[in-house]
């Protein structure tokens, strides 16, 4: 899989999660992601010999310092250019107006933390918008499979913020979003002890939509009415579909 800095969208303020997702993928594929978790190398302090320190003890102290200094030099020589590359990538994928408002920081970890803190509020607002869309979305036609995929996709956008719904809840939201033509179908599902996953929900909804279309001469115009499961009658005219 080839990745390029061009694959990272420019951070403009309303796309933080997508920007960070692509940025993280770029660092992973270019093997620079270790910089985001590795501690910054700290140069060991040169020891000072005390008056009461013996020659043997001092020799051991000097040897220990020399070994620590060698490890630091090696780690720092590896970390410094990697951190510089990461900072360059971050700075070159941010809109200039936003970049100018961010204080220069020496490490990419500090820089990303600063950006994240500025977008916590906007991320919460975005999450609220997604959740509202998810629970109010209604199916008005155009393909039930695509409708369910759209709900799943909205839910997936909540994952980076750790606010996604469980898939079993998405199944219930699917049924809540269906128009009155699906009432019998929903009633039968609610009476059935079996729980469906997304794949079976799609398959059964597609099957039911085909049945409804055939019953109406091959086409149907859905009339959307907001309803919840408690408003669904316990029985309806006609025979509802039998759920597998």
N, C-alpha and C positions, 0 to 999 in steps of 0.2 A: 504493500500500500504506500503510494507516494503522497506526501503532503508538502504544501508550500505555504509560506507566510501569506500568500494571496488568498488562501482558503479561510483565513481568519477575518471575520467581518470587522469593520471599524467600529469601535465602541462609541456610540452616539448618545447614550443615556437611557434609552428604552430597550436596549438589547443586551444588557449585561450578562444574563444567563447564557445566551447563545454565544456571545463573545468568549466568555470564560470556558465554555465547553470546547470550542474549537481551539482556543489557546492551549488548554490542557492536553488536547489530542496532539497538537503540534509538538509540544515539549516531550510527550511520551514517544512519539514516532522518531524524533530526532535525538532521543536518549539524553535529554536535558532535564527531565522531570525530577531527577534525584536532587537537583539544586533546591527544589521546593520543600524538601523534607530533611535534607542534611543540615546539621548545625553549622553555623559559620565558624571556620577554623579560628581558634584563639591562640595567639602567640604566647608561649610559656614565659613566665617572668624569670629573668636571669637571677640565679641565686647569689646571695651575698654571704661571704664567710664570716661567721661569728668568731669572737676571740677564743671561745672555749672549744671550737670544733677541731677534732683531731685530723691529721693528714689523711688517714684511712677513710674517715667519715666524709671528709670533703671530696675525696676522690670519687666516692660512690655518688655523692650529690651531683658532681660535675658530669659523671657518666649518664645519670638519669636525665639531667637537663639536656645533654647533647642528643640523647635518643628522642626526647620530647620535641626538641627543636627540629630534628630531621623529619619527624612525622608531620609537624606543623608545616614545614617548608613544602613537603610533598603534597599535603592536603590543600594548602593555600594555592599552590601552583596549578592544581586541578580546578579548584573552586572559582578562583578569580576570573578566568576567561569565560567559564560557563555562566557565572552570574552576570557578567557583562553582556553576553549574548542574549540571555533571557530578558534583561532590562531593555536591550535594544528592540527586541521583538515586541515587548509590551508597549513601549513608548511609540513605536511605529504603527501600532494598530489602535491608537486612541485619537479621537478627533482633536485637533489642535486647541480648540476652546476649552475642552475638558482637561487636556494635558497641561495647559498653562495654570490651571487651578490646583494642580497636585504638587505638593512639596517634594523636592528631590530627596530621595532616600538611597542609602548605599547598597541595599540588598533587594532582590526581586521579591522576596517573601514580605518584607516590610512594605514595599510598593503595592503589591497585590492586596495586602491587608488594608492599606489606606483606601484603595479603590473600593474594596468590598464594604468598608464601613460607610462610605458615601452613598452606596447603592442599596443598603439594607432597607431603607424606607421605601424606595421605588420598587424593590423586589416584592415587598409586602403588598404594595398597591397592585402590582401586576398579578400576584397570586390571588388577591381578592377578585380581580376582574375575571381571571380564569375560572375560579370556583363558581362565581355567579353565572358565567356562561355555561358551565358544565351542568348546573342544577336547573337552569331555565331553558336549555336547548329543547326544541320540540321538532318532531319529524313531520315535515309537510310534503314529503315525496322526494323523488329524485334518486331513489335507491336506498333501501334500508341498510345494505351492507356498508355503503359509503357513510351513512349517518352514524353507524356504530363505530366505524373506524375514526370518524371525526371526534367522537366523544373520547375514545381511547387516546387519541393524539393530544387532545386538550389536557387530559389527565397526565400524560407523559411530560408535558411542559412543567408540571408541578413537582416532578421528581427532584430536580436540582435544588429545590427549596425545601425538600423533605415534607411536602404537604400533599402528596398524591393520595388519592382514594384507593382503598383495596379494590381489586378487580371484581369481587363479589358485590361491592357497592355500585360499581359501574354498571353491572348487569341490572340492578334495581333501577338505576337512573335511566337505562335504556327503556325499560318498561314504562316508567313514569313519562317518558318523552313521546310515547306512541299515541296517535290520535284515536278517537272513539271507535273507529272501524276495527281496532285490535282488542276491544274490550273482552270478548269471549276468550281470546288467546291469553290475555293477562290474567283473567280469573282462573283459567285452568292451570296456569303456571303457579299462581299463588296457592292453589289447592294441592299442588304436587309437591311431595317432600323432597324430591331431588333438586339439588342445586346445580345450576349450569355454569360452565366457564364461558369465556368470551367467544371461543370458537363455536361451541354448540349454540349459544345465543344467536350468533350470526346465522348459522345454518337453519335454525328453527324459524327465525324471523323472516328470512328470505322465503322459506317454504310457505309460511303463513301469508306473506304479501302476495305470492303467486296465487294462493287459494282465493284471496280477496279479489284480486284482479279478474280471475276466471269467473268468479261469481257476479262480477259487474261487467261482463262482456269484454274483458281484456284490458280495461283501463279504469282508473279511479282518481277522483280529485278529493284529497283529504281535507277535511274541515278540522282545523286545530282548535281544541278547547283545553284550557289548563285543567288538569285533573290529577288527583292523587289517588293512591290505592284505596283510601277510605271512602272515596266517592264512587268507586266502581261497584255496580250492583252485583249482588250475589248470584243472580241468574239473569240471563238475557234471552231474547227471542232467538230462535234458531239454535242450531247445534254448533257448539264451538269446536275448534280443532282438537284432536287428541294428541297430547304431548307424549313424546317418547320418553 
